[in-house]
Amino acid sequence: MLGSVGRGFIMGNAMPQLKAELPHLPVIGDCRNQAVSHFLTHWLDNPDLPYSPE
């Protein structure tokens, strides 16, 4: 499913098999650090700037 969406992301704490299967998808950080919220805030405020989970 992640491979067929227009824009997919992988959590930093995802299973290694998932990261290996979809190496073209960016890793956005760990769910314990609210990575989805941080990514969406960054993307909405700065859609043209690259995102770094750190």
Buried (B, 14 or more C-beta within 10 A) or exposed (E): EEEEEEEEBBBBEBEEEEBEEBEEBBBBBEEEBEBEEBBEEBBEEEEEEEBEBE
